[in-house]
Amino acid sequence: MKQKPKRAIVIGGGITGLAASYRLTREAEKRGIPLDVTLLEASTRVGGVIHTVHRDGFLIEHGPDAFISTKPWAKALCEELSIADEFISTNPNMRRSFVAQNGKLHPVPEGFYMMAPGAFLPFIKSPIFSWRGKLRMGLDLLIPRQGNDADESVADFVRRRLGTEAFERMAQPMIGGIYTSDAENLSLKATFPRFVEMEQAHGSIIKALLETRKRQASQTHRDTSGARYSLFLSFATGMQTLVDRLQQAHLTVAREPVPRERSPKAHLRLNTRVAVLQQQKNETGWQVSLADGDVLAAELLCIALPAPQAGTLCENVSPALAKKLQAIPYASSATLNVAFRREDVAHPLNGTGFVVPVTERLSLIGCSFSSVKFANRAPAGHVLLRAFVRECTSELTETALKEIAALLGIKKEPLFSVVSRHTQAMAQYQVGHQGHVKEIEALAKELPGLALAGNAYHGIGIPDCIHSGEQAALALLDSLINEEN
């Protein structure tokens, strides 16, 4: 007798939800589990902040322009989807970055990583730090490691080991460019556990970086500074490649016939907002009430939304879980893509971009030289810049353009500019975040057939989000099997 299919619903069509629905579909097929999967997305498209557009020969990324390859999950998924041959890496001849100081851009010293030097001579020659600041950073070689296992903020850690200048002039802008966060409250353990390991293993951040640099000398580009740009990957036609391939591989628009293919597909419903969640009376499934009045039922439910939105949906089923989810703060972000003729930009653009310390009192967080960083981002003789701003209003956007012009020696108006706003998109991992997430996970386990996924828990990058979605899918399928046994 043919087994009746089980049902799974994924709420949220960003990269996390896409990864979750894809893995549910493929893994259920692999395990021989009949499973109907439905992906619900409130907007008109899937992909969330990942969105590439083409304009007048320019390739514009509204969201992230790359992912880091040291975390394996994004790369592995791309290989599974047969798009790894479309990877491109950053320009091998331009792997240094700059930091703004007193209205000028200074190269980040070769070998400098986030907050500390990995090579002495370039660091000593750098005008970014005063001699007093350099001597204070050198004390990291003598300061004993912290004896307890308590979490601390990134700001407190950098000041304790390397001093105020190291924090204000380098660590804060570098970290701010990644997390759009106040480092005074940012959890070191949740965001940069590697530095905790460095301190514990070597007793010194500088010593750890020097030994790492020595060990990897034969593989490291000599003119590398700031972020590890050689580890970042994108696609020849932009990050939208990943979203499009995921959609093509496993989604069909709801209410359309499922294609007669060997591999089943999940149903996609766009413009579909969830209003209320309820557990079935026997607590073996979920009832999902939509804003349009439709009601869906499923044995398995994955919520792949920002934590506050997930919390709102969980208010009826677990007030305690809802409260914990809503306590995770989020920050908004905005990017400004700006196109110029190359001849109108005085700066040599001999790097990948620059970051701006808060102490400079500018609206800019940083700026990436997109057409230098990756190939085919602008037509010949043109430049594409991608700026990041602290807030996004028309007044601040105009101010940011003026700041870019001043720092790069631009005298003429841009050919065009494109603003992308991402409201409440970036989870803020505050001190104690890991403990908070453990409490959330414990409460979620009390709700059979539920999994939470997204950038609120164990990482904000694309690989982290993919891993979160895939782990949620596998956990749900495991729970289904355990229930039947």
N, C-alpha and C positions, 0 to 999 in steps of 0.2 A: 504494500500500500504506500502510495506516495506521501511523504512527510509534508505537513502543512508548513509553509514558510513562516519564519519568525520575522519580526519587523524591528528596524532600528531607525531612529531619527537623530540627525545631527543638526544642532542649531548654531548657525554662524558659518558663512561661506568665505571667511578669510583663509589664509594659507593653512592655519591649524585645522579648521573644519574640512577643507579640501583633503588634507592628508588623512584625517580621521575617516571620512567617508570612503576614500580610495582604499585605505587599508582594511576597513570593515568589509568592503565588497570583495577585494582580492583574497583576503585571508579566509573569509567564509567559504568562498569557492574552493580554496585549497583544502580546507578541512571537511568539505562535503556538507556544509550547513546551509540549507535553503534560507536565504535572508533577503528581505526586501529593505533597501536602504533609501531613506529620503533625506535630502539636504535642504534646509530652509535658510534662505538669505533675505534679509529685510530690504536690501537695496536692489538696484537694477543690474548688478554684475557681481561675479565672484572675484576673489583675489584680495579683498580688503585694501590695505595700503599699497600693495604691489600693483603698479599700474604704469605701463609704458605707452607713450604716444609719439607719433612721428609728425614733425612739422617743418616744412621748407628745407628738408635735408638734415634736420637736427633730430636726435633721439633723446627724448625727454623722459626722465624717470620722476613720477610724482611721489614715489615712495623710495624704499631702499634701492640702491643701484648695484648691490653685490651681496654675497654671503661669504662667510669665512669657511675655509675648507678643512680646518683642523677638527671641527666638530663634524662627524662623518655623515649625519643623517640626511642632509640636503643633497650632498654629492651622491650618496647611495640611491636616493630616490630618483635623481636625474639619470643615473645609470640604468635603473630599472625601467624608466620611461623612454630610454633610448635617445636622450637629448644631450648626453655628456659630450658628444662630438661637437656640440655648439658652444662649449665653454670658451670664454676668453679670460685671460688674466690681466692684471694691471700692467701698464707700460714698464718693461724691465729697465728702461733707461731713466725713469723718473720715479724713484722710490724714496724720496725724502719729502718732508713737509715743513711748514713754516709756522711760527707763532708771532702774533702781533704784539708789539711793545712800543709804546710812545709814538704811534702812528706809522711805524715801519714794520716790515716783515723780516724776521731773522730765521735762518735755517735751524731746525731742531738738530742738535749735535748728533753726528753719526754714532750709532750704537745706543742712543738714548731710548729707553722704553718706558713710556707712560709717565713715570715719576722719578726715575733714577738712571744714572749713566751706566752704560756697559762698556765704555772705552774712555780712558782718562784724558788723552790729549785733545780730542775734539771738544770735550766738555770744558776743559780748562780754557780753551781759546774762545769759547762762546760768550758773546756779550749779553746773553739773556739773563745771566745770573751775576750778581755782585760777587766780589771776592769773599765777603763775609758769608753770603749765601752758599758759595761753593764749599767753603770750609765747614759750614754747618752740615751740608749734605755728606761730606766726607766722614763726619762723626758716626754715620750709619755703620761704618766698619767696626766701631768700638761699642756701640750701644747694645746691651744684652737683649736677647729675645724676650718677648712677653711670656710670663710664666703661666698665665691662666688661659682658659679656652673661651673666654667671653668674646662675643661679637663686639665690634667697634665700627665707627663710621670711617669711610675712606679718608675724610679730612683729618680725623684724629690720628689715624695710622700714619699718614704721610707726614704730618707735623711731628709726631713722636719720633719717627725714624729719620726723617730727612729735612725737617724744618719748614718754616712758613714760606720762604721763597720757592722751594720745590713744589709746594702745594699751589700757591697763587699763580705762579708764572708758567707752570707746566702741567701738573697733575689735574688741577681743576678744569682748565680748558680741554685737555685731552679726554677726560672722563665725561665732562659735560656734553661733548660732541657725540658721545656714544649713548648716554642714558638720558639726556635732556633732564638732568636731575641736579638737585642741590647736594653736593658731596658731603655737606655737614651732616646729613641724615642718611646717606646711602650706606647700606650694609656692605662691609668689606667681604665677609664670608659668602654672601649671596651673589656678589658681582665680580670680585677679583680674588677668588680663593687661591689662585696661584701665588699671590704675594704672601698670603698666610703661610703657605707651604714653604716659600723661599725663606721666610724668617725662621721657621721652625727647623728647616733642614740645614741652613747655612749660617743662621745668626745674623745675616746681613743681606739686604736687598742688592746692594752694589756687588758684593762678593758672588751672589747667586747669578747675577747678570753677566759678570765677567767670566765665570766658569762656563755658563751656557754659550756665550759668544765664542769662547775658545774651542769648545767642543763642536760647534757648528760652523767654524770658520770656513771650512772648505765648501759649504753650501750657501753661505750668506752673501748677498750682494753688498759690496763695500760701501756704497753710498746710501745706506738704508737708515732712516731715522723715523721717530714717532711711531705711528701704527705699523704693524707688520703687513705692508701692502702686498707683498708677494703671495700672501696666503688667501687673498680675496679672489673670488671668481664671479663672473657674470656671464651673459650670453651675447652673442653677436647682434641679436635683434632685441636685446633688453630683457629685463627680468619678467616681463609679461610672458615670455616663452614658457616658463615653468607653470604659470597659471593656466595658460591655454592648453598645454599638453596634458596637465592633470584633468582638466575639464573634458577634453577630447577622449581621454583614456577610459573614463568611467562614469560620465554623467550624461543623462538624457533629460530633456525638459519634461517636467511632469505633465501627465495627461496625454502625452504622445506615446505611440506604440514603442515598446522597448525593441531596439534593433535585434534581429536574429543573428547574434554573434556568439562565438564560443564563450567569450567572457561576458558575464552579466554586467549591467550598468545600474548605477544608482539614479534615483529620480531627483531632479533639481527643481525647486520652486523659488523663483525670484519674487521680489516685491511682497514677501510674505513675512509678516511680523507676528511673533508669538506673544500672546496676551497673558495666558495663565498656564501653569503646570500643576498637575495633580497626580498623585499616585492612584492606581486602580484600587478598588476596594479590597482586593485580595493581596495588595502590595507586591504583585508579581509583574507589574508593568506600569506604563505611564500614559496619561491622557494629556495631550497638548492642544490647548484651545488657541486658535488663531484670531487675529484682530478682525479678519473678514467674516468671522462666525463659524468657520469650518472647525471641526474637531478631529484630531488624529490620535491613534493609539499605537503603542509600540512596547515591546518587551525591553528594549535597550534604548538609552537616551544619553547622548553626548552633548554637553553644553560647551561650545567653543566660542565664547564671548568674553569681552573684558570683564574682570571680576565684579565690578559694581552692577553691571547689567545681569550677570549670572546670579548675583545675590538677589536682585529684584524678582527674578523668576522663581527663586527658591523660597521666597517668603512664606508661601502657603504650605510647603512641605517640611521645611526645617528653619524656623526663625533663627536658631543659633548659627546654622551654616550661613544663612543670608547675611547676618550681622558681621560675621568674619570676612566674608567675601567683599562686602561693601566697605570694610575698613582698609582695604588695599587702595592706596591713592594712585591716581593716574595724572599724567601731564599731557598737555596738548603740544603739538609741534607744527612747524610750517617750513616748507622749502620754497625757494625762489630760483627758478631756472631763468638765466639771463643769457641772451645771445649777442655777440659783438663781432665786428670785423677784427681780424687779428691785428691789423695795422693800427687799430684804435686803442690797443692795450699795451702800455709801455713796459709793464713787468715781463721778464723773460718767461714766466710760467714754467720754470725749471724745477717742478715738483708736482705733487698731487693736490696740494691745497694748503689752507692755513686754518688755525684755530685762534680764538680770541678769548683771553682771560676776562673774567668778570671785572677785574680791576681796571680794565681799559674803558669801562663804562660805555660800550657800544651796544647797539641792538643786535649785532651779529653774534652768533655762536661760533660760526666758522664758514668756510667756503671751499668747495671741492672744484678743482679744475677738470671738469668732466671730460672734455675733449682731449685732455692730456693723459688723464688717468686710464681711459679706455679708448680703443680705436673706434672709428666710424661713429662718433657722437656728434660731429659737426662737419659741414662741407669744407672743402679745402679753402684755406684763407680765412676761416672763421673760428670763433672760440665759443664754447658753451661752459658757463659757470653755474654751479649749484650752491646757493647760499642757504644757511640755516639761521632762522631768527628766533629770538626768545618769545616774542608774541607776534601776532599777525593782524595788523590793521592797515588800512591804506596809508596812513601817516607813517607807521613804522616801516612798511615796505619801501616807501620813498626814501626814508632815512637810511635803510640798509643799502639801497642802491648808491646813495651818496658815499657811504662808508666803503663799499667795494671800490668805487671809482677812486677814492682818495688813496686806498692802500695799494691799488694796482696801477695807478697812473692812467686812468681812463678819462679822456676829455669829452667824448661824444656820448650821445644817448644810445641806449641799447637798441638793437634791431627789434627785439620784443622781449617781454618777460612773462613768465607763467608762475602764478602762485598756487601752491597746494597746501591745503589746511587739513590737519589730522587731529580732530578734537578728541581729547581724552583717549589717546591711542597708546601711550607709553606707560606701562606699569612702573611704579616707583618702589624699588626694593629697599625699604628702610631698615634700620638696625633692628635685629630680631625677626627679620623676614622669614628665615628658614623655620623657626619655631612656630610662627604664625601659619605657615603653609602646612606644617605637620598637623596642626589642629584642624585646619580645613579638610585635609585628606581623611582624618579620623572621623569627622562628622559625615563626610560624603560616603564613607564605607557603610554607614548605617542605612543608606538608601539603596536598596537592591536595584541593579540595572542602570545606575547612574554613574557617569564619568565626567570629570571636569578637565578641560584642556585649554591651553592658551599661553600668552606671554606673562601671565600674572604669577606664575609658580616657580619654574626652574630655569628661566632664561628668556631673554627678549628677542634674540636673533632669529633669523629664518630657520637655521638648522634646529634651534631649540623648539620653535613652534611646531615644526614638522614632527620632531621626536615626541612632543607632548601629544599631538593628535594621534600618532601611530600607537603610542603606549596606551592611550585611552581606548582605542579600538580593540587592541589585543586583550586588555583587561575586561572589556565588556564581553567579548567572545568567550574568554575563559570562564566568566561568571555564568554564562549560558550553559556551557558544558558541565560545570560543577552542579548547577541546579538540576540538570537532567539526570546526573549520576546520584 
